Amino acid sequence: MRYAQHDVPTELAATDPALYRTLREGVIRFYLRGGGALNLAKLEALAPP
């Protein structure tokens, strides 16, 4: 959830390009499926620790 709010750290592209690409694709899919309309703070409160 934090990546959707704050985006994926760009430093990760240099240290682990595959992970960066995977996380970016996940964030893009999240927003394309309407995730931007969700209240991320409430979802984090519901998520298990």
C-alpha positions as CSV (number, residue, x, y, z in Angstrom):
1,M,0.0,0.0,0.0
2,R,2.8,2.4,0.8
3,Y,4.2,2.1,-2.7
4,A,0.8,3.1,-4.1
5,Q,0.9,6.3,-2.0
6,H,4.5,7.2,-2.3
7,D,5.6,5.3,-5.4
8,V,8.5,2.9,-5.7
9,P,11.9,4.3,-4.7
10,T,13.9,5.1,-7.8
11,E,17.1,3.9,-6.1
12,L,15.7,0.4,-6.4
13,A,16.0,0.6,-10.2
14,A,19.8,0.7,-9.8
15,T,20.1,-1.9,-7.1
16,D,17.5,-4.4,-8.1
17,P,15.9,-3.6,-11.5
18,A,13.7,-6.7,-11.6
19,L,12.1,-5.9,-8.3
20,Y,11.7,-2.2,-9.3
21,R,10.0,-3.2,-12.5
22,T,7.7,-5.7,-10.7
23,L,6.7,-3.2,-8.0
24,R,6.1,-0.4,-10.7
25,E,3.8,-2.8,-12.7
26,G,1.9,-3.6,-9.5
27,V,1.4,0.1,-8.7
28,I,0.2,0.8,-12.3
29,R,-2.2,-2.2,-12.1
30,F,-3.5,-1.0,-8.8
31,Y,-4.4,2.4,-10.2
32,L,-5.8,1.1,-13.5
33,R,-8.2,-1.2,-11.5
34,G,-9.5,1.8,-9.6
35,G,-7.3,1.5,-6.5
36,G,-6.8,5.3,-6.5
37,A,-10.4,5.7,-5.3
38,L,-9.8,3.6,-2.2
39,N,-8.9,5.0,1.2
40,L,-5.4,3.5,1.7
41,A,-5.3,4.5,5.4
42,K,-8.4,2.5,6.2
43,L,-7.1,-0.5,4.2
44,E,-3.8,-0.4,6.1
45,A,-5.7,-0.3,9.4
46,L,-7.6,-3.5,8.3
47,A,-4.5,-5.4,7.2
48,P,-2.9,-7.8,9.6
49,P,0.5,-6.7,11.0
